[in-house]
Amino acid sequence: MPSDAIKIVWIYPDLLSTYGDRGNCIVLERRAKLRGIATRTVNVRSDEPVPVDGDIYLLGGGEDRPQILAAQRLHGDGGLHKAVGFGASVFAVCAGYQLLGHEFGGEEGQPVQGLGLLNIRSGRGENRAVGELAGEVDPALGVPMITGFENHQGVTFLGEGVKPLARVAVGVGNGDGYEGAYSGKVMGTYMHGPALVRNPALADLLLGWAVGRRLEPVDDTWSGRLREERLRAVLPG
């Protein structure tokens, strides 16, 4: 494996891996390979230290107790915080997204301390959001409309210095008309699907952050068809 291979770190698949979120790893590997870019993926279980030399860190969704346990262990470990300090990017989904903030709601709705990597706070809403999710992405990211599947009861509030990933066109997202959040190279979303499989341009954005340049498009008809199919299913016209 080349020493300059992109290192992808899948954090706590034993705790945070619902709705096929591991597919986010697979699509990053595939789209890098299409461009001749080498990758190395490391799966880090919750009883193992988080390496600090990764390029892209992924967190998936999970139930309440595993989410709380993941927060406790990541706090005690400290590796993810160090990696972000070294310039790594983070892509987190659902429970993983909430973990990135200062606090999230526990199994009884109680506030639980998050990682503080994004200036956001999450809690429990009155209703559960289940179904398709689509939104217009912040133009600064250069990514077309996103599509995914949400299944959560969270509401998320963005603080200073954090931008929403997208404005909701279909679905609930954060609960305020927006979906997800990002600051620098740390990004979170409520989208399963898996998110990066449905949104190849979002995967390319993460890969571009890792190599330090915007990547040229590649011919990957299958992923493009999937994205278009899901958008046609939920958008008028």
C-alpha positions in Angstrom: 0.0 0.0 0.0 1.5 3.4 -1.0 2.6 5.5 2.0 0.5 8.4 0.6 -2.8 6.4 0.5 -5.8 8.1 1.9 -6.5 6.6 5.4 -10.2 6.1 6.1 -11.1 5.4 9.7 -14.5 3.8 10.4 -15.1 4.6 14.1 -16.9 2.1 16.3 -18.7 -0.1 13.8 -19.7 -2.3 16.8 -21.7 0.6 18.3 -22.5 3.0 15.4 -23.5 1.2 12.2 -27.2 1.3 11.4 -29.0 1.4 8.0 -25.9 0.3 6.1 -23.8 3.3 7.0 -20.7 1.2 6.4 -21.5 1.8 2.7 -20.0 5.3 3.2 -16.6 3.6 3.5 -17.2 1.4 0.5 -18.1 4.3 -1.8 -15.1 6.4 -0.7 -12.8 3.4 -1.6 -14.6 2.9 -4.9 -14.5 6.6 -6.0 -10.9 6.9 -5.0 -10.0 3.8 -7.0 -11.8 5.1 -10.1 -9.3 8.0 -10.0 -6.2 5.8 -9.3 -6.0 7.1 -5.7 -5.0 4.4 -3.1 -6.9 4.1 0.1 -6.5 2.2 3.4 -9.5 1.6 5.6 -9.2 0.9 9.3 -12.1 -0.3 11.4 -11.8 0.8 15.0 -13.9 -1.0 17.5 -15.0 0.6 20.7 -12.3 -1.2 22.8 -9.5 0.0 20.5 -7.7 3.4 20.4 -8.7 5.8 17.6 -5.6 6.5 15.4 -4.6 10.1 15.0 -3.1 9.9 11.5 -6.3 9.3 9.5 -7.5 11.5 6.7 -11.2 10.8 6.7 -13.1 9.7 9.9 -16.6 8.2 9.6 -19.2 7.8 12.3 -22.6 6.0 11.6 -25.9 5.9 13.3 -26.9 4.0 16.4 -29.4 3.5 19.2 -29.4 5.6 22.4 -27.2 3.5 24.7 -24.5 2.8 22.1 -24.5 6.5 21.3 -23.9 7.4 24.9 -21.2 4.7 25.3 -19.5 5.9 22.1 -19.5 9.5 23.5 -17.9 8.4 26.7 -15.2 6.3 25.0 -14.3 8.9 22.4 -14.0 11.5 25.2 -11.7 9.2 27.1 -9.7 8.2 24.0 -9.1 11.7 22.6 -7.8 10.4 19.3 -10.6 11.9 17.2 -10.0 15.4 18.7 -6.3 15.2 18.0 -6.9 14.0 14.4 -9.2 17.0 13.7 -6.5 19.2 15.2 -4.1 17.7 12.7 -6.5 18.6 9.8 -8.5 15.4 9.3 -12.0 15.6 8.0 -15.0 14.0 9.7 -18.3 12.8 8.2 -20.9 11.7 10.7 -24.4 10.4 10.3 -27.5 10.6 12.6 -26.3 9.6 16.1 -22.8 10.2 15.0 -23.8 13.7 13.8 -25.3 14.5 17.2 -22.2 13.2 18.9 -20.1 15.9 17.2 -22.0 18.6 19.1 -21.8 19.9 22.7 -24.7 17.8 23.8 -27.4 15.4 22.7 -30.5 13.8 24.2 -30.1 10.5 26.0 -32.5 7.6 26.2 -34.8 9.5 28.6 -34.2 12.8 26.9 -31.6 13.8 29.4 -28.7 16.0 28.1 -25.5 14.0 27.4 -22.2 15.6 26.8 -21.0 15.4 23.2 -17.6 15.8 21.7 -17.7 19.6 21.0 -16.2 19.2 17.5 -19.2 21.2 16.0 -20.9 24.1 17.7 -24.3 22.4 17.7 -26.7 21.1 20.4 -29.3 18.3 19.8 -32.2 17.1 21.8 -35.4 15.1 21.4 -38.3 16.4 19.3 -42.0 15.7 19.8 -42.3 13.6 16.6 -40.1 11.0 14.9 -38.9 11.9 11.4 -39.0 8.9 9.1 -38.8 9.0 5.4 -37.0 10.5 2.4 -34.9 13.6 2.9 -33.6 16.0 0.2 -32.1 19.4 0.2 -30.3 22.2 -1.6 -26.7 22.2 -0.5 -24.8 25.3 0.7 -23.4 26.7 -2.6 -20.0 27.1 -1.0 -19.6 23.3 -1.1 -20.2 23.0 -4.8 -22.4 19.9 -4.4 -25.7 19.3 -6.1 -29.0 18.6 -4.3 -28.6 15.8 -1.7 -30.9 12.8 -1.1 -31.1 10.4 1.8 -33.3 8.6 4.3 -33.9 9.8 7.8 -35.1 8.0 10.9 -34.6 10.0 14.1 -36.4 12.0 16.7 -33.6 14.5 17.1 -33.7 18.3 16.7 -30.4 20.1 16.2 -29.6 23.7 16.8 -26.6 25.3 15.1 -24.4 27.8 16.9 -22.0 30.5 15.8 -19.4 29.4 13.2 -21.4 26.5 11.9 -23.3 26.4 8.6 -26.2 24.1 7.6 -25.3 21.5 5.0 -28.5 22.0 3.1 -31.9 23.7 3.0 -34.6 21.1 3.3 -36.8 20.5 0.2 -38.3 17.2 1.5 -38.2 15.8 5.0 -37.4 17.2 8.4 -33.6 17.3 8.9 -32.5 19.4 11.8 -36.1 20.5 12.5 -35.6 24.1 11.5 -35.9 23.9 7.7 -32.2 22.9 7.3 -30.4 19.6 7.2 -27.0 18.8 8.7 -24.1 21.1 9.6 -20.5 21.7 8.8 -17.6 23.8 10.0 -14.2 23.5 8.2 -13.8 19.8 7.3 -16.1 18.5 10.1 -19.6 17.6 8.7 -22.7 15.9 10.0 -26.0 14.8 8.6 -29.2 12.9 9.4 -29.0 11.2 6.0 -28.7 7.4 5.8 -29.1 5.8 2.5 -26.0 5.3 2.8 -25.5 9.1 2.4 -22.3 8.9 0.3 -23.7 6.2 -2.0 -26.7 8.4 -2.8 -24.6 11.5 -3.1 -21.3 10.7 -4.9 -20.4 14.4 -5.2 -20.4 14.6 -1.4 -18.0 11.6 -1.3 -15.8 13.4 -3.9 -15.8 16.5 -1.7 -14.4 14.5 1.3 -11.8 12.8 -1.0 -10.9 16.2 -2.3 -10.4 17.5 1.2 -8.1 14.6 1.9 -5.9 15.1 -1.2 -6.0 18.9 -0.9 -7.7 19.7 -4.2 -11.1 19.6 -5.9 -11.4 16.4 -7.9 -12.5 16.1 -11.5 -15.8 14.2 -12.1 -15.5 10.5 -13.0 -17.8 8.2 -15.0 -19.8 6.2 -12.4 -23.2 5.7 -14.0 -24.6 3.4 -11.3 -24.3 5.9 -8.5 -25.6 8.7 -10.6 -28.7 6.7 -11.6 -29.4 5.8 -7.9 -29.3 9.5 -6.9 -31.5 10.6 -9.8 -34.0 7.8 -9.1 -34.4 8.8 -5.5 -34.8 12.4 -6.3 -37.4 11.8 -8.9 -39.4 9.7 -6.4 -39.8 12.6 -3.9 -39.6 15.8 -5.9 -42.4 17.3 -7.9 -42.0 17.4 -11.7 
